């Protein structure tokens, strides 16, 4: 089955073709992502109306480009998958409307995909994919969740952030330190120049039982340290390193607890923050020490992309799931409500 995947939940336009007849990473025939970073940089964050309009401009050219790279035409497609939520309602409607129109015109089935399920399943596109049950850490700009995956489509929320997501905390901390948008990657790059241990911040909510997260207090700690410092280049790098270490340690501690709670030793990590080198190294070391393993998608598939939507959609289409002709999106969508595959 050859499935076209469309992702337009926020500020990336993603398109991909996934072929279930090919195993592992070979199944991804082609994918392309257009980022709106330059568009929103002037405003220091995503402007929903501008995001929607840019998806309108870029989506169809990107579909044509991706099909050409895959060596396919629309007539070769067996299904269309699209992100239906969670996300910005206007942006979601662009992708959903385009996907439903394509499916109708081609007389092929369409399926709505949960954005976070797409992230969760992205590591399964790689060679030697993990098999459920496993624990997934979904860590991005909008979400930080620990999920027990009993089977594809059967998810139990173990813990989540009570305020800022980890990626959001990276972005806000970078902004208060004067780093340009998007701040998260800028802060991580700056942290590479920092001195380990020069500044130590709290590891929030690790001194008590539970699997929930909170990063707002850590952000305040960093703000105070920044305001009281000399704000010299090395000091800024040291603060960035101290902040990154605190977030990585917190995520690793909670992941270890989640693996204990779920009774397994396989951890799947997905979402934009999953591309962070220090987080990857620490989680891999933690899982290896337990006799298990940590599984990540390739860095290009950590951020929002059409490949994860095509793959998740292919699994659901093969299971016989279909959408009717109605163009419908769900900006707020509980992943636990998804049907099993």
BELVENNOR-V524554 format. One record per residue. N is the residue number from 0. PHI is phi in whole degrees, -180 to 180 (* if undefined). D_CENTER is the distance of its C-alpha to the mean C-alpha in Angstrom with 1 decimal. Layout:
n:N phi:PHI d_center:D_CENTER
n:N phi:PHI d_center:D_CENTER
This chain:
n:0 phi:* d_center:24.7
n:1 phi:-103 d_center:23.1
n:2 phi:-119 d_center:20.3
n:3 phi:-88 d_center:19.1
n:4 phi:-110 d_center:15.5
n:5 phi:-126 d_center:14.8
n:6 phi:-124 d_center:11.7
n:7 phi:-143 d_center:12.9
n:8 phi:-77 d_center:11.1
n:9 phi:-147 d_center:11.5
n:10 phi:-119 d_center:12.6
n:11 phi:-125 d_center:11.6
n:12 phi:-99 d_center:13.9
n:13 phi:-120 d_center:12.7
n:14 phi:-137 d_center:15.3
n:15 phi:-153 d_center:15.9
n:16 phi:-123 d_center:18.6
n:17 phi:-116 d_center:18.3
n:18 phi:-114 d_center:21.7
n:19 phi:-70 d_center:22.1
n:20 phi:-75 d_center:25.5
n:21 phi:-108 d_center:24.1
n:22 phi:-86 d_center:22.8
n:23 phi:58 d_center:19.8
n:24 phi:-67 d_center:18.3
n:25 phi:-69 d_center:21.3
n:26 phi:-66 d_center:20.0
n:27 phi:-82 d_center:17.8
n:28 phi:-72 d_center:20.7
n:29 phi:-168 d_center:19.1
n:30 phi:-154 d_center:16.1
n:31 phi:-147 d_center:15.9
n:32 phi:-132 d_center:13.8
n:33 phi:-110 d_center:15.6
n:34 phi:-97 d_center:14.3
n:35 phi:-96 d_center:16.2
n:36 phi:-54 d_center:16.2
n:37 phi:-63 d_center:20.0
n:38 phi:-64 d_center:20.6
n:39 phi:-93 d_center:19.2
n:40 phi:-58 d_center:20.3
n:41 phi:-60 d_center:23.7
n:42 phi:-101 d_center:22.6
n:43 phi:73 d_center:20.3
n:44 phi:174 d_center:17.5
n:45 phi:-76 d_center:16.3
n:46 phi:-100 d_center:19.4
n:47 phi:-54 d_center:18.6
n:48 phi:-66 d_center:21.8
n:49 phi:-65 d_center:21.4
n:50 phi:-61 d_center:17.9
n:51 phi:-61 d_center:19.4
n:52 phi:-65 d_center:22.4
n:53 phi:-71 d_center:20.6
n:54 phi:-60 d_center:18.6
n:55 phi:-59 d_center:22.2
n:56 phi:-70 d_center:23.5
n:57 phi:-98 d_center:21.0
n:58 phi:-65 d_center:19.8
n:59 phi:-64 d_center:23.1
n:60 phi:-58 d_center:23.9
n:61 phi:-71 d_center:20.5
n:62 phi:-62 d_center:21.3
n:63 phi:-61 d_center:24.7
n:64 phi:-62 d_center:23.4
n:65 phi:-67 d_center:21.0
n:66 phi:-63 d_center:23.8
n:67 phi:-63 d_center:26.2
n:68 phi:-66 d_center:24.2
n:69 phi:-81 d_center:24.0
n:70 phi:70 d_center:27.7
n:71 phi:-126 d_center:27.5
n:72 phi:-117 d_center:28.7
n:73 phi:-61 d_center:27.7
n:74 phi:-67 d_center:30.5
n:75 phi:-86 d_center:28.7
n:76 phi:-81 d_center:25.8
n:77 phi:-108 d_center:25.9
n:78 phi:-176 d_center:23.2
n:79 phi:-130 d_center:20.6
n:80 phi:-119 d_center:17.1
n:81 phi:-146 d_center:15.3
n:82 phi:-74 d_center:12.7
n:83 phi:-108 d_center:15.0
n:84 phi:152 d_center:12.9
n:85 phi:-71 d_center:11.8
n:86 phi:161 d_center:12.0
n:87 phi:-78 d_center:15.0
n:88 phi:-60 d_center:17.9
n:89 phi:-64 d_center:19.5
n:90 phi:-64 d_center:16.6
n:91 phi:-60 d_center:15.8
n:92 phi:-65 d_center:19.6
n:93 phi:-62 d_center:19.8
n:94 phi:-66 d_center:17.6
n:95 phi:-65 d_center:19.2
n:96 phi:-63 d_center:22.6
n:97 phi:-65 d_center:22.3
n:98 phi:-64 d_center:21.1
n:99 phi:-66 d_center:23.8
n:100 phi:-65 d_center:26.4
n:101 phi:-62 d_center:25.7
n:102 phi:-61 d_center:25.8
n:103 phi:-65 d_center:29.0
n:104 phi:-66 d_center:30.6
n:105 phi:-90 d_center:29.9
n:106 phi:57 d_center:30.8
n:107 phi:-124 d_center:27.8
n:108 phi:-72 d_center:25.6
n:109 phi:-125 d_center:22.3
n:110 phi:-141 d_center:19.6
n:111 phi:-85 d_center:17.1
n:112 phi:-118 d_center:13.6
n:113 phi:-77 d_center:11.5
n:114 phi:-55 d_center:8.1
n:115 phi:-74 d_center:6.7
n:116 phi:-65 d_center:9.3
n:117 phi:-57 d_center:8.0
n:118 phi:-60 d_center:4.9
n:119 phi:-59 d_center:7.8
n:120 phi:-88 d_center:10.2
n:121 phi:-55 d_center:9.0
n:122 phi:-64 d_center:11.1
n:123 phi:-75 d_center:14.0
n:124 phi:-79 d_center:14.4
n:125 phi:-82 d_center:15.8
n:126 phi:-67 d_center:19.4
n:127 phi:54 d_center:20.5
n:128 phi:-71 d_center:17.6
n:129 phi:-72 d_center:17.8
n:130 phi:-109 d_center:19.7
n:131 phi:-61 d_center:19.2
n:132 phi:-84 d_center:20.1
n:133 phi:-155 d_center:17.5
n:134 phi:-105 d_center:15.4
n:135 phi:-114 d_center:11.6
n:136 phi:-102 d_center:9.9
n:137 phi:-101 d_center:6.6
n:138 phi:-136 d_center:6.4
n:139 phi:-148 d_center:5.1
n:140 phi:-68 d_center:7.9
n:141 phi:-111 d_center:8.6
n:142 phi:-140 d_center:8.1
n:143 phi:-138 d_center:9.6
n:144 phi:-139 d_center:11.0
n:145 phi:-112 d_center:13.0
n:146 phi:-128 d_center:13.7
n:147 phi:-86 d_center:16.7
n:148 phi:-105 d_center:16.4
n:149 phi:-80 d_center:20.0
n:150 phi:-165 d_center:19.5
n:151 phi:-65 d_center:17.2
n:152 phi:95 d_center:17.2
n:153 phi:-117 d_center:18.8
n:154 phi:-124 d_center:16.6
n:155 phi:-124 d_center:18.0
n:156 phi:-74 d_center:16.4
n:157 phi:-96 d_center:17.8
n:158 phi:-171 d_center:16.7
n:159 phi:-154 d_center:14.5
n:160 phi:-74 d_center:15.0
n:161 phi:-91 d_center:18.2
n:162 phi:-147 d_center:17.6
n:163 phi:-69 d_center:15.2
n:164 phi:-72 d_center:11.6
n:165 phi:-61 d_center:11.5
n:166 phi:-64 d_center:9.8
n:167 phi:-64 d_center:12.3
n:168 phi:-64 d_center:15.0
n:169 phi:-59 d_center:14.5
n:170 phi:-64 d_center:14.9
n:171 phi:-68 d_center:17.8
n:172 phi:-65 d_center:19.5
n:173 phi:-62 d_center:19.5
n:174 phi:-64 d_center:21.0
n:175 phi:-69 d_center:23.7
n:176 phi:-92 d_center:24.6
n:177 phi:83 d_center:25.0
n:178 phi:-82 d_center:22.3
n:179 phi:-72 d_center:21.3
n:180 phi:-77 d_center:18.2
n:181 phi:-79 d_center:15.4
n:182 phi:-76 d_center:16.4
n:183 phi:-55 d_center:13.7
n:184 phi:-63 d_center:14.2
n:185 phi:-65 d_center:17.9
n:186 phi:-68 d_center:18.3
n:187 phi:-62 d_center:16.9
n:188 phi:-66 d_center:19.4
n:189 phi:-65 d_center:22.1
n:190 phi:-62 d_center:21.6
n:191 phi:-62 d_center:22.7
n:192 phi:-92 d_center:26.1
n:193 phi:-80 d_center:26.4
n:194 phi:-88 d_center:28.9
n:195 phi:-59 d_center:27.5
n:196 phi:82 d_center:29.1
n:197 phi:-62 d_center:30.6
n:198 phi:-135 d_center:28.9
n:199 phi:-121 d_center:27.6
n:200 phi:-107 d_center:25.7
n:201 phi:-64 d_center:25.3
n:202 phi:-100 d_center:22.7
n:203 phi:-61 d_center:22.1
n:204 phi:62 d_center:23.1
n:205 phi:-92 d_center:23.7
n:206 phi:-92 d_center:27.4
n:207 phi:-146 d_center:27.4
n:208 phi:-67 d_center:26.3
n:209 phi:116 d_center:23.2
n:210 phi:-121 d_center:19.5
n:211 phi:-82 d_center:18.4
n:212 phi:-120 d_center:17.2
n:213 phi:-153 d_center:18.6
n:214 phi:-117 d_center:18.0
n:215 phi:-67 d_center:20.4
n:216 phi:-66 d_center:23.4
n:217 phi:-62 d_center:22.1
n:218 phi:-60 d_center:21.4
n:219 phi:-67 d_center:25.0
n:220 phi:-58 d_center:26.3
n:221 phi:-66 d_center:24.9
n:222 phi:-59 d_center:26.4
n:223 phi:-64 d_center:29.8
n:224 phi:-62 d_center:29.7
n:225 phi:-66 d_center:29.0
n:226 phi:-65 d_center:31.8
n:227 phi:-92 d_center:34.2
n:228 phi:-93 d_center:33.7
n:229 phi:-83 d_center:35.4
n:230 phi:58 d_center:32.2
n:231 phi:-71 d_center:33.3
n:232 phi:-54 d_center:30.9
n:233 phi:-70 d_center:31.0
n:234 phi:-63 d_center:30.6
n:235 phi:-62 d_center:27.5
n:236 phi:-65 d_center:26.0
n:237 phi:-66 d_center:27.2
n:238 phi:-65 d_center:25.6
n:239 phi:-61 d_center:22.2
n:240 phi:-67 d_center:22.7
n:241 phi:-63 d_center:23.8
n:242 phi:-66 d_center:20.8
n:243 phi:-61 d_center:18.3
n:244 phi:-60 d_center:20.4
n:245 phi:-65 d_center:20.5
n:246 phi:-66 d_center:16.8
n:247 phi:-63 d_center:16.4
n:248 phi:-61 d_center:19.6
n:249 phi:-62 d_center:18.5
n:250 phi:-63 d_center:15.3
n:251 phi:-66 d_center:17.5
n:252 phi:-61 d_center:20.3
n:253 phi:-68 d_center:18.4
n:254 phi:-64 d_center:16.8
n:255 phi:-61 d_center:20.4
n:256 phi:-65 d_center:21.7
n:257 phi:-66 d_center:19.2
n:258 phi:-63 d_center:20.3
n:259 phi:-62 d_center:23.9
n:260 phi:-64 d_center:23.4
n:261 phi:-86 d_center:22.0
n:262 phi:70 d_center:24.6
n:263 phi:-142 d_center:22.6
n:264 phi:-126 d_center:21.6
n:265 phi:-109 d_center:18.6
n:266 phi:-117 d_center:15.2
n:267 phi:-107 d_center:11.9
n:268 phi:-122 d_center:9.1
n:269 phi:-146 d_center:5.5
n:270 phi:109 d_center:2.5
n:271 phi:-56 d_center:4.7
n:272 phi:-69 d_center:7.5
n:273 phi:-63 d_center:7.7
n:274 phi:-83 d_center:9.5
n:275 phi:-63 d_center:12.1
n:276 phi:-63 d_center:15.3
n:277 phi:-69 d_center:17.0
n:278 phi:-64 d_center:14.4
n:279 phi:-59 d_center:14.4
n:280 phi:-63 d_center:18.2
n:281 phi:-70 d_center:18.8
n:282 phi:-70 d_center:16.8
n:283 phi:-63 d_center:18.5
n:284 phi:-66 d_center:21.8
n:285 phi:-62 d_center:21.5
n:286 phi:-70 d_center:20.8
n:287 phi:-63 d_center:23.5
n:288 phi:-64 d_center:25.9
n:289 phi:-86 d_center:25.4
n:290 phi:83 d_center:26.1
n:291 phi:-116 d_center:22.7
n:292 phi:-152 d_center:19.7
n:293 phi:-110 d_center:16.1
n:294 phi:-117 d_center:14.0
n:295 phi:-128 d_center:11.1
n:296 phi:-76 d_center:10.1
n:297 phi:-58 d_center:11.9
n:298 phi:-50 d_center:10.6
n:299 phi:-65 d_center:10.7
n:300 phi:-104 d_center:8.2
n:301 phi:-78 d_center:5.5
n:302 phi:-79 d_center:5.1
n:303 phi:-59 d_center:5.8
n:304 phi:-159 d_center:8.6
n:305 phi:-78 d_center:11.5
n:306 phi:-61 d_center:11.8
n:307 phi:-65 d_center:9.5
n:308 phi:-73 d_center:11.3
n:309 phi:-62 d_center:14.6
n:310 phi:-67 d_center:14.3
n:311 phi:-61 d_center:13.4
n:312 phi:-65 d_center:16.1
n:313 phi:-61 d_center:18.5
n:314 phi:-62 d_center:18.5
n:315 phi:-76 d_center:19.3
n:316 phi:-66 d_center:21.8
n:317 phi:-66 d_center:23.5
n:318 phi:-84 d_center:23.9
n:319 phi:92 d_center:25.8
n:320 phi:-82 d_center:23.5
n:321 phi:-143 d_center:24.2
n:322 phi:-107 d_center:23.9
n:323 phi:-80 d_center:27.1
n:324 phi:-75 d_center:27.9
n:325 phi:-68 d_center:26.8
n:326 phi:-89 d_center:24.0
n:327 phi:-138 d_center:22.0
n:328 phi:-127 d_center:18.7
n:329 phi:-132 d_center:17.5
n:330 phi:-58 d_center:15.8
n:331 phi:-118 d_center:15.9
n:332 phi:-146 d_center:15.3
n:333 phi:-79 d_center:15.7
n:334 phi:-66 d_center:13.9
n:335 phi:-66 d_center:17.1
n:336 phi:-84 d_center:19.2
n:337 phi:-69 d_center:17.9
n:338 phi:-74 d_center:20.7
n:339 phi:-71 d_center:20.9
n:340 phi:-94 d_center:21.0
